[in-house]
């Protein structure tokens, strides 16, 4: 039986959810040129990755297992979240942009 705190379960090939969420939030910024649409997806994915990454990091530190995947997920999620937030701040502070019409 798998513990609820186990970040990856007992399957060795399973990816951390923090890495998946963080990677998706960063990948949206690099793959899609429509940033007004991307920020709507990247921000929630990045925030979910941050929450999941912190949960997985604490679980890994309690179990004395590798913390590489949770840290990778936290970094990717942080990058995606900061990029989305910075773009939102930029758009909202420049009301003369044609994007807002």
Backbone as CSV, one residue per row, in Angstrom:
resi,resn,N_x,N_y,N_z,CA_x,CA_y,CA_z,C_x,C_y,C_z
1,UNK,0.842,-1.173,0.000,0.000,0.000,0.000,0.890,1.238,0.000
2,UNK,0.495,2.253,-0.739,1.270,3.478,-0.873,0.865,4.469,0.206
3,UNK,1.838,5.134,0.800,1.544,6.177,1.772,0.978,7.382,1.046
4,UNK,0.169,8.152,1.746,-0.386,9.352,1.115,0.666,10.439,0.960
5,UNK,1.745,10.369,1.731,2.805,11.361,1.630,3.837,11.012,0.573
6,UNK,3.749,9.819,0.010,4.740,9.384,-0.963,4.574,10.187,-2.245
7,UNK,5.592,10.992,-2.652,5.415,11.875,-3.799,5.320,11.158,-5.127
8,UNK,5.913,9.990,-5.276,5.884,9.327,-6.572,5.213,7.968,-6.531
9,UNK,4.750,7.538,-5.390,4.123,6.224,-5.306,5.161,5.122,-5.361
10,UNK,4.698,3.886,-5.562,5.651,2.781,-5.607,6.023,2.393,-7.025
11,UNK,5.575,3.154,-8.023,5.947,2.901,-9.415,7.184,3.723,-9.751
12,UNK,8.262,3.087,-10.205,9.506,3.819,-10.423,9.489,4.751,-11.630
13,UNK,8.672,4.519,-12.633,8.676,5.342,-13.834,7.741,6.534,-13.768
14,UNK,7.108,6.759,-12.653,6.110,7.816,-12.527,6.777,9.163,-12.261
15,UNK,6.346,10.192,-12.970,6.870,11.548,-12.827,6.180,12.267,-11.676
16,UNK,6.877,13.185,-11.104,6.333,14.035,-10.066,5.299,14.987,-10.673
17,UNK,4.192,15.193,-9.990,3.169,16.106,-10.496,3.667,17.542,-10.521
18,UNK,4.560,17.888,-9.618,5.116,19.243,-9.625,5.915,19.493,-10.899
19,UNK,6.649,18.494,-11.361,7.416,18.630,-12.593,6.477,18.741,-13.787
20,UNK,5.410,17.980,-13.776,4.440,18.028,-14.873,3.768,19.402,-14.934
21,UNK,3.267,19.898,-13.802,2.612,21.205,-13.774,3.589,22.328,-14.121
22,UNK,4.769,22.292,-13.524,5.765,23.324,-13.796,6.246,23.295,-15.233
23,UNK,6.492,22.105,-15.756,6.920,21.982,-17.141,5.858,22.467,-18.111
24,UNK,4.605,22.184,-17.803,3.514,22.645,-18.669,3.390,24.164,-18.639
25,UNK,3.549,24.763,-17.463,3.422,26.217,-17.383,4.552,26.919,-18.127
26,UNK,5.756,26.378,-18.083,6.880,26.964,-18.817,6.759,26.663,-20.314
27,UNK,6.323,25.465,-20.651,6.197,25.086,-22.064,5.175,25.954,-22.793
28,UNK,4.110,26.366,-22.104,3.139,27.249,-22.733,3.781,28.561,-23.176
29,UNK,4.711,29.075,-22.387,5.352,30.344,-22.734,6.238,30.203,-23.963
30,UNK,6.880,29.060,-24.125,7.793,28.878,-25.245,7.097,28.389,-26.516
31,UNK,5.978,27.722,-26.383,5.338,27.086,-27.541,4.213,27.899,-28.167
32,UNK,3.594,28.765,-27.434,2.430,29.483,-27.953,2.728,30.976,-28.052
33,UNK,2.538,31.578,-29.212,2.831,33.007,-29.364,1.739,33.933,-28.823
34,UNK,0.593,33.415,-28.470,-0.507,34.243,-27.984,-0.463,34.326,-26.465
35,UNK,0.333,35.247,-25.957,0.590,35.309,-24.520,-0.613,35.755,-23.709
36,UNK,-1.531,36.469,-24.317,-2.736,36.853,-23.578,-3.558,35.620,-23.225
37,UNK,-3.557,34.635,-24.095,-4.277,33.397,-23.813,-3.470,32.471,-22.917
38,UNK,-2.165,32.491,-23.099,-1.294,31.581,-22.357,-1.284,31.901,-20.873
39,UNK,-1.318,33.173,-20.538,-1.236,33.529,-19.122,-2.420,32.982,-18.330
40,UNK,-3.561,32.794,-19.005,-4.734,32.233,-18.337,-4.494,30.774,-17.952
41,UNK,-3.690,30.076,-18.734,-3.377,28.679,-18.427,-2.109,28.532,-17.594
42,UNK,-1.116,29.351,-17.864,0.179,29.203,-17.208,0.127,29.564,-15.730
43,UNK,-0.634,30.570,-15.376,-0.696,30.988,-13.973,-1.303,29.906,-13.068
44,UNK,-2.466,29.349,-13.392,-3.000,28.283,-12.522,-2.123,27.029,-12.499
45,UNK,-1.549,26.666,-13.646,-0.661,25.501,-13.663,0.580,25.748,-12.821
46,UNK,1.133,26.939,-12.913,2.312,27.277,-12.115,2.009,27.280,-10.629
47,UNK,0.871,27.837,-10.264,0.489,27.854,-8.848,0.228,26.441,-8.326
48,UNK,-0.422,25.622,-9.137,-0.651,24.227,-8.732,0.677,23.486,-8.588
49,UNK,1.610,23.769,-9.476,2.933,23.152,-9.377,3.684,23.594,-8.142
50,UNK,3.534,24.869,-7.762,4.181,25.341,-6.538,3.627,24.649,-5.299
51,UNK,2.318,24.517,-5.242,1.697,23.846,-4.090,2.099,22.375,-4.053
52,UNK,1.987,21.709,-5.198,2.327,20.286,-5.249,3.820,20.059,-4.984
53,UNK,4.663,20.953,-5.487,6.099,20.833,-5.265,6.469,20.975,-3.804
54,UNK,5.811,21.904,-3.112,6.111,22.054,-1.683,5.637,20.834,-0.889
55,UNK,4.508,20.264,-1.275,4.017,19.053,-0.612,4.983,17.890,-0.854
56,UNK,5.412,17.731,-2.105,6.327,16.644,-2.436,7.698,16.844,-1.797
57,UNK,8.146,18.081,-1.702,9.443,18.339,-1.077,9.409,17.992,0.405
58,UNK,8.340,18.380,1.086,8.233,18.035,2.515,8.119,16.536,2.710
59,UNK,7.387,15.862,1.835,7.265,14.404,1.944,8.610,13.731,1.689
60,UNK,9.367,14.231,0.727,10.675,13.651,0.429,11.658,13.899,1.564
61,UNK,11.576,15.047,2.198,12.502,15.308,3.301,12.151,14.476,4.534
62,UNK,10.871,14.212,4.746,10.478,13.347,5.871,10.881,11.904,5.647
63,UNK,10.858,11.458,4.390,11.185,10.069,4.078,12.656,9.877,3.747
64,UNK,13.419,10.940,3.766,14.845,10.906,3.450,15.097,10.319,2.061
65,UNK,14.293,10.733,1.078,14.490,10.316,-0.310,15.025,11.504,-1.108
66,UNK,15.267,11.283,-2.373,15.818,12.321,-3.232,14.843,13.489,-3.375
67,UNK,15.380,14.686,-3.261,14.567,15.887,-3.382,14.739,16.553,-4.740
68,UNK,15.359,15.879,-5.688,15.652,16.476,-6.987,14.384,16.788,-7.771
69,UNK,13.485,15.836,-7.877,12.255,16.062,-8.647,11.367,17.141,-8.039
70,UNK,11.122,17.142,-6.724,10.317,18.233,-6.170,10.964,19.609,-6.366
71,UNK,12.280,19.694,-6.240,12.956,20.971,-6.453,12.875,21.404,-7.914
72,UNK,13.007,20.461,-8.844,12.868,20.774,-10.259,11.464,21.281,-10.549
73,UNK,10.475,20.626,-9.987,9.091,21.072,-10.157,8.851,22.448,-9.562
74,UNK,9.452,22.713,-8.400,9.304,24.028,-7.789,9.942,25.127,-8.642
75,UNK,11.109,24.851,-9.196,11.787,25.849,-10.030,10.993,26.111,-11.307
76,UNK,10.555,25.051,-11.976,9.770,25.230,-13.202,8.456,25.956,-12.924
77,UNK,7.800,25.587,-11.850,6.538,26.230,-11.495,6.745,27.695,-11.144
78,UNK,7.824,27.975,-10.455,8.130,29.357,-10.101,8.395,30.183,-11.356
79,UNK,9.130,29.628,-12.310,9.392,30.335,-13.563,8.095,30.630,-14.323
80,UNK,7.230,29.628,-14.439,5.962,29.826,-15.142,5.058,30.819,-14.449
81,UNK,5.005,30.759,-13.117,4.160,31.666,-12.355,4.676,33.099,-12.422
82,UNK,5.986,33.270,-12.270,6.570,34.612,-12.328,6.402,35.215,-13.717
83,UNK,6.574,34.413,-14.754,6.399,34.921,-16.118,4.955,35.367,-16.350
84,UNK,4.000,34.583,-15.898,2.588,34.948,-16.068,2.242,36.197,-15.270
85,UNK,2.723,36.257,-14.029,2.434,37.432,-13.201,3.106,38.684,-13.757
86,UNK,4.345,38.563,-14.219,5.045,39.721,-14.787,4.350,40.213,-16.041
87,UNK,3.885,39.307,-16.866,3.183,39.720,-18.080,1.844,40.381,-17.742
88,UNK,1.139,39.864,-16.753,-0.123,40.473,-16.351,0.105,41.880,-15.805
89,UNK,1.135,42.054,-14.997,1.451,43.376,-14.452,1.818,44.333,-15.581
90,UNK,2.596,43.853,-16.535,2.985,44.691,-17.672,1.767,45.134,-18.466
91,UNK,0.876,44.224,-18.744,-0.316,44.570,-19.537,-1.229,45.520,-18.776
92,UNK,-1.406,45.298,-17.484,-2.310,46.155,-16.719,-1.728,47.532,-16.430
93,UNK,-0.409,47.676,-16.442,0.190,48.985,-16.194,0.386,49.791,-17.467
94,UNK,0.137,49.193,-18.617,0.236,49.898,-19.891,-1.134,49.880,-20.583
95,UNK,-2.028,50.767,-20.186,-3.379,50.740,-20.739,-3.455,51.165,-22.206
96,UNK,-2.383,51.721,-22.750,-2.406,52.164,-24.131,-2.095,51.047,-25.134
97,UNK,-1.830,49.846,-24.654,-1.555,48.728,-25.548,-2.827,48.319,-26.287
98,UNK,-2.731,47.958,-27.558,-3.933,47.559,-28.299,-4.495,46.218,-27.843
99,UNK,-3.769,45.491,-27.042,-4.219,44.180,-26.552,-5.461,44.336,-25.680
100,UNK,-5.535,45.408,-24.932,-6.614,45.567,-23.954,-7.923,46.068,-24.563
101,UNK,-7.954,46.376,-25.809,-9.186,46.901,-26.403,-10.173,45.822,-26.713
